[in-house]
């Protein structure tokens, strides 16, 4: 999703909704939750945006399919 067929990474188009913004609704044994927002974001975009608002990002785990676990912490100025 973040790399083209030639293996080059790319930026998402400007002025369009981020394609990773989706609505989910869970269902279990006939009971449905209220729809809720869910965000799929790549590690590079997460880091770039988090850093602009004073958050540090530590990628704790990443697999071959670009799934990852990240830890966000607040930056403190000395």
Secondary structure, DSSP 8 states (H G I E B T S, - for coil): --B-TTS-B----TTS--TTEEEE--EETTEE---EEEE---HHHHHHHHHHTTEEEEEEEE-TTS-EEEEEEE----
